[in-house]
Amino acid sequence: MAVYQFCRLILGPKPSLVLLAACIKHHIMKYSEQYPKTVEFRKEKIYVDDYICSVDSGEETRSPYHEAKLILSDHP
């Protein structure tokens, strides 16, 4: 019997979407002390690979936007 394993996560099968969402959430949780407001905001608003939210003004998006870019690029 031969056993084969994927070396990369393939996108397409339904479990891969759950794994992608879990991976993003895990990654942002590493920064919960450094960017608590941004992490809390992102943690609850991510669905698969989409980020869904609304804010009252453009000013409210600037800081979380830049912090999220830093978190996801892993270069604080």
Residue pairs with C-beta under 8 A, 6 or more apart in sequence:
9 16
9 19
9 20
10 16
11 17
11 20
17 48
17 49
20 48
20 49
21 46
21 47
21 48
21 49
24 46
24 49
24 72
25 43
25 46
27 71
27 72
27 74
28 39
28 42
28 43
28 68
28 71
28 72
29 39
29 43
30 71
31 38
31 39
31 71
31 76
32 39
32 40
34 76
35 67
35 70
35 71
37 64
38 63
38 64
38 67
38 68
38 71
39 71
41 53
41 64
42 51
42 64
42 68
42 71
45 51
45 52
45 53
46 52
51 68
55 61
70 76
